[in-house]
Amino acid sequence: MSRLWKDIRAEAFAKNPELQDQYDSMVAREELVRRLKDFRKENALSQRDFARRIGIKTKDLLRFENCDMDPGFGFVDRIIREISADNQAPTVQETI
């Protein structure tokens, strides 16, 4: 009998609660990246334009969108504040 992914995941999380925390963080980050990309697209903003708008380097935004960096709180906060100004984006607490 084949097991469903949700059952395998639940078993792994039960054995290792820290894994659950890491998974939840990854899901939240992916959701923030999706909302950021949607925001940029809806507002016709390039990565360069958005980065300048919030005062970060374009290369750092690119790395964040590609999940190639572990951003600090201030970096994430700048993104959330900007997309929240025009959109119903999550608050910092909802994203964490």
C-alpha positions as CSV (number, residue, x, y, z in Angstrom):
1,M,0.0,0.0,0.0
2,S,1.4,3.4,-1.0
3,R,1.6,6.1,1.6
4,L,0.5,9.6,0.9
5,W,2.9,12.5,1.2
6,K,0.9,14.2,3.9
7,D,1.2,11.0,6.0
8,I,4.9,10.7,5.5
9,R,5.4,14.4,6.3
10,A,3.2,14.1,9.5
11,E,5.3,11.1,10.7
12,A,8.6,13.0,10.0
13,F,7.3,16.0,11.9
14,A,6.2,13.9,14.8
15,K,9.7,12.4,15.1
16,N,11.4,15.7,14.7
17,P,9.5,18.9,15.7
18,E,12.4,21.1,14.6
19,L,11.8,19.8,11.1
20,Q,8.2,21.2,11.3
21,D,9.6,24.6,12.2
22,Q,12.0,24.6,9.3
23,Y,9.3,23.5,6.9
24,D,6.9,26.2,8.1
25,S,9.6,28.8,7.7
26,M,10.3,27.6,4.1
27,V,6.6,27.7,3.3
28,A,6.3,31.3,4.7
29,R,9.3,32.4,2.7
30,E,8.0,31.0,-0.5
31,E,4.7,32.7,0.1
32,L,6.4,36.0,0.6
33,V,8.5,35.6,-2.5
34,R,5.3,34.8,-4.5
35,R,3.5,37.9,-3.1
36,L,6.6,40.0,-3.9
37,K,6.7,38.9,-7.5
38,D,3.0,39.4,-7.9
39,F,3.3,42.9,-6.4
40,R,6.1,43.8,-8.8
41,K,4.2,42.4,-11.8
42,E,1.0,44.2,-10.8
43,N,2.9,47.5,-10.4
44,A,5.1,47.0,-13.5
45,L,8.3,47.2,-11.3
46,S,11.5,45.5,-12.3
47,Q,13.7,44.0,-9.6
48,R,15.9,47.1,-10.0
49,D,13.0,49.5,-9.5
50,F,11.7,47.7,-6.5
51,A,15.1,47.4,-4.9
52,R,15.7,51.1,-5.3
53,R,12.3,51.8,-3.9
54,I,13.1,50.0,-0.6
55,G,16.8,50.9,-0.5
56,I,18.4,47.6,-1.1
57,K,20.8,46.3,-3.7
58,T,19.3,44.7,-6.8
59,K,21.5,41.6,-6.5
60,D,20.2,41.1,-3.0
61,L,16.6,41.2,-4.2
62,L,17.4,38.7,-6.9
63,R,19.1,36.4,-4.5
64,F,16.1,36.6,-2.1
65,E,13.6,35.9,-4.9
66,N,15.7,32.9,-5.9
67,C,15.9,31.7,-2.3
68,D,19.7,32.0,-2.5
69,M,20.1,34.0,0.7
70,D,19.0,34.0,4.3
71,P,17.7,37.5,4.8
72,G,17.7,39.4,8.0
73,F,14.6,40.7,9.7
74,G,15.2,44.3,8.5
75,F,15.4,43.1,4.9
76,V,12.2,41.2,5.1
77,D,10.5,44.0,7.0
78,R,11.3,46.5,4.2
79,I,9.7,44.2,1.6
80,I,6.6,43.6,3.7
81,R,6.1,47.2,4.5
82,E,6.4,48.2,0.8
83,I,4.0,45.5,-0.5
84,S,1.6,46.2,2.4
85,A,1.4,49.9,1.5
86,D,-0.4,49.1,-1.8
87,N,-1.6,45.6,-1.1
88,Q,-3.2,43.3,1.5
89,A,0.1,41.6,2.2
90,P,0.8,39.7,5.4
91,T,2.2,41.5,8.4
92,V,5.6,40.6,9.6
93,Q,4.1,38.4,12.3
94,E,1.9,36.5,9.8
95,T,5.0,35.8,7.6
96,I,7.2,34.5,10.3
